[in-house]
Amino acid sequence: MSIDSITPLTNSTSSSANQGPAGVKGTKDEFLRLFMAQLQHQDPFAPTSGADMVAQLAQLSSVEQAKQTNDQLAEIAAAQSAAASAGLSSLVGRDCSAVAGTFQLDKPAGGAPPLEISTTGPMKGASVVITNADGKELRRIAIPDGARAQAIQWDGKDASGNTVPPGSYKIAVDSGQTAQAITAQWRGPIEAVELTSDGPRLRMGGLLLSPGDIRSIGNTTTNNSSAFASGRGATR
């Protein structure tokens, strides 16, 4: 009766074990099962040498250490994320401005905070455009000609007067015949920090904004948006 030789463990596992922590594909138990299977089925006329056995055990130890390193890195990343989210709580109650662009409408009934529009020269034919996630235009709000600064208050409704559902939207300014660059930013107090599946989001009125959208942070909640509106006009 002939006994087929079994390929040494080093040939089948060394490539994955040598890949380092990011490339480890086996666990300690899996390596132990493979190692015991090799011992039980090796060719008695050509047994694995002691040096090969030591090398395989060293690989087993390396894989276990790599797994522990990955687990520790995951714990560190989670702790850093929690610390960053906790740090955002200092923004709650403070008056902030945020770049206007893509945003998450969470509470349509609450509406959006004021959108401050400004430019160095008089605007002509300009308008604020709200589109949905598919790029379809939902609402266009005209900006009075001749204005250099204007507060736009979107009520969360489309052109037909229907309240839009919660979801992702985009707001932009169509400059029309305005020669100068136009800037647009949300302004209002940060009411809460929401921990969502997409990461932390800052609540400003009915909007959820990314922390990276914040452009200025006030010391305390003020009525800057009202002053902006009363001093230079407000449009709905």
N, C-alpha and C positions, 0 to 999 in steps of 0.2 A: 504494500500500500504506500502510495506517495503522499507526501504532505506539501501542499503549496506554501511557498514562502509569502509572508505578509510584508507589504511595503513598510519600511520603518516610519515611525511617527514623524521624524524630522522632515521627511519628504513631503508630507501632506499638510503639515501645520506650521512649518517654520516661516513661510511667506507671510501668513496672517499675523503670527506672533511678532514678527520683526517690523510690522507696520507702525508700531507705537500706539499710544493711547487712542488716537483718532481712528485707527484701522483695526482694532481688536474686534474679532468676530465671534470668539468662543468664550465660554465661561470656565471657571475652575472645574466644575463638575463635569462638563463636557470633555475637557482635556483628561481628567482622571479616567473617565469611561474609555476613551480611546487608548489611553496608556495601558489600562488593565486588559483590554481586548488584544492589544499587541503582545503582551506578555503571555496570554493564554494561547494564542494561535501562532506564535512565532515558530519558525522552522528549527527543530531541535538540532539539526546538523549545521545550522548557520545562525546561532543565537545572536541577538543584538549585543554589541560590545558594551562594557561598562562605561566607556567614554560617551557612547551615544545615549545611554541611560541618564547620565549626569546632565548632558546637554538638554534632554527632553524635560527633566525636572526643573532645570533653570528656566526653560521656556514657560513652563507651568507657573512658576513664581512670577515671571515677568508679566504674564497675562493678568494674574490676580492683582498685581500692583497697579497695572494700567487701569483696570476696572475701578479700583479704589480711587485713583487719581481723577477719573472721569466723574465719579460720584461726588467727590469733594469740590471739583470745579462747578458742577451743577448747583451745589449748595451755596457756593460763593456768589454765583450769578444771581440766584434767587434772592440772596440777602442784599446784594447791591440794588436789585430792582425794587425791593421793598423799601430800602432806604431812600431811593430816588423818589418813589411815590409819596413817602412820608414828608420829604422835603417840599413837595409841591403844595402841601397843606398851608404853607406860609403865605401863599397867594390868595387864599380865601378871604374875601372881604376887601380886597384891594382893587382899586380901579386900574384896569389894564386896557391896552390896545392890542389888537391882533390883526395880522395881515388877512385881507379878504381873498378868498379862493375857494377851494373845496372844503366843505364843512359837513357835519352830521347834525341834521335837524331832529332833535329828540322830543321836543314838546311843541308841536305846531301851534297849539292854542296859546302858548306863552309868547309866541312871536320871536323875532330876532332883536338883538340890541341895535342901537343906531349905527348906521354905516356912514362914516365921515368921508366925504369926497372933497378933495382939494387939488388945486393947480395954481401955477404962477400967473396965468392969464385967464381972461374970460372964456368960459366954456360955450360951445355952440353945437347944438344937435347931439349932445351927449346923453347917454341913458345907462341905467343899471339893468343888467340882464341876469335873470336867474334861470338856470337850466338843471335838469335832473341828471341822474347818473349816466343815462344814455346820450346825453348831450342835447336833449329836446328842450327848446325854449318854453318856459312856463309863464314867465312874467317879464315885462319890460316897463321900467319906471323912468319917465323922462326927467332930465335935470334942466331946470330953467336956464335959458340962454342968458349969458352975461354973468352968471355966478362964478365966483372963484373958489368958494367953499360952500358945501351944502350937506345937510344931514338927511339921509334917506332912512326911513323907517319902514321896513318890509313887514307886513302883517301875517306872513306865512300862507298867503293865498295865491292862486294862479290867476291868469288873465280873466277867467270866467267867474272869479269870486269864490271858488271852491278851496277849502283848506287842504293843503297838500299833506300827504301822510308822512310819518317819520321816515327818515332815510338819508342817503347821501345826496348832496346838492353842490352846485357851484355858482358863485356869484362873481360877476366881472363887470367892468365898465366899458361900454362902447363909446369911444371918444368922439364919434361923429366927425364934425369939421374942426374940432379943437386942435390947435397946433401944438400946444404944450402937453407934456406928459401928465397924466392924471393918476393920483394915488387914492387908494381906498382902503380903509381899515375899520374893523369893528371896534367899538369902545363900550365898556361897561364893567361892572364889578364881577369878579370871579365868585360864584356862589358855592361851588363844591368841586371836589376832585372825584371823578368817576373812574373806577378801576375796571376797564372793559377787557374783552378778549384780545383787542387790538392794542392794548397798552393803556396807560393813564390818559384821561381826557379831562379838560377843564370846562366846567359848565359856565356859560355866560348867557343868561336868559334861557331861551329855548334851544341854544346851540351847545354842541360838544366840540371843543377845539383841541387840536394837538398842542402840547406844550411848546413845540418848536415854532408855532405860529405867533407866539407872544412877541411883541416888539417893544413895548414899554410897560413899566410897572409903577403905579403910583403908591404913595405912602399909605393913604387911607382912601376909603370909598368917597368919591366926590360926585358932584353933579356936573362934571365937565361936559358931558354930552348935551345936557339941557342948555348950558351956556353957549355951546357951539351952535345948537339949533336956534336959540332965540336971537343970537347975534347975527347969524348969517342965513337964516331961513331953514325950514324943514319941509321935506316932501315925502308924501306917502304914495 
